[in-house]
């Protein structure tokens, strides 16, 4: 005899109105894939540190490397991944490459998440 857990319905009953309402508001598969890819990018602590630093100030690669105690090429690799997802942007000033976040909503998202772990 199998036992059902408390976390499942005891009877099979489809609420058609609820199903129809939610299905009509669901995002398409491509959008869910893009969101999932962004979460994968954000799941790395180093990339989160980079984003957090860029929330505080536009900063060059050399300074980011010093802050994170990493070499320039490792930081550049992480920045490239973030840039490919349009999470950061950069500008050249002479021989220096300065990075900043591309959208303030990134800051809001990180702040919300930090409040959840407190």
N, C-alpha and C positions, 0 to 999 in steps of 0.2 A: 504494500500500500504506500503510494507516494504522498508526501506531505507538502502542501503548498505553504510558502512563506507568507508572512503577514504583509509583505511588500507587493503582492500581486492580487488581482481581483479573484474573488471566490467563484464568480460565475463569468461566463463569456457573454458580454453584452456590448454591442457596438452602438455608440450614440451618434447616429448619422449626422445630426446637426453640428455636433462638435467637430466631427471628422471633416465635414464639408467646409466649415468655417476656417479651421486651421489650415487645411490643404490649400484653400484659396489665398492664404497669406504667406505661404511658404516661399522661400527664396528658391531659385533654380539651382540645379546641381553644380553648375560652373561657379556660381557665387559662393556656395558652401565650400567648394574646393579652394577658391582663392582665400577665403577667410581661414580655412584650415592651414593653408600654406603660410599665411601671416603668423598664425599662432605657433607654428613650428619654428619660424624664424625668431619669434619672441621668446621661445622656450629656453634659449641659451643665456646663462647668467652674464657672460661677457657682453653679448649684444645688448642686454638690458642695462648694464652699467654704461655702455656707450650712449644709449638713448637717454639715460638719466643725466649724464654729463651734458649732453647736447640740449636737454631741456633747460639746464641752468645757464648755458652760454654757448654761443657759436665758438668753435674751437678748431685748431688745426690738428692734423694727424700726429705731429710730433708731441704736442701737449697731451693729446689723448693717450698716446703710448706711455708718457711719463706718469700720467694719472693711474693708468691700469697696470703699470710695471710690466709692459709687454714691448716687443720690438715693433718698429713701424710697419713691417710687412704683415705681421699678424693682425694688427689693428686695421690696416688697409683691406685685408681680406674680409674681415667682419663688416667693415663699412661698405664694401662692394656688395655683399649679400643684402645689407639693409637698403642700399641704394637701388638694387634690382627690384625690390618690393616697394619702392617709392616711399620708404619710411624716413629717409634722410635725403638731404640735398647738399650739394657742395658748390663752392665758388673758388676760383683761382684768384689770388692776389699776388702778382709777381710769381715767385717760385713756390709760394705757400698754397696749400689746399685747405680751405676752411669748410667745416661741416656744421650743419644745423638740422633740427628736425623739420620735416616737410609739412607737418600738420599739427596744430595744437591739440587735436583730439588724442594724439599719442600720449601727450603729457597727462591728460585727464584719465586715460585708461590706466596708465602706470600708477597714478595717484590712487585711483579706486582700488586697484589690486593691492597696493601697499597697505591700505586701510583694512582690507579683508584679512591680511595675515597678522595684523596687530592684535 
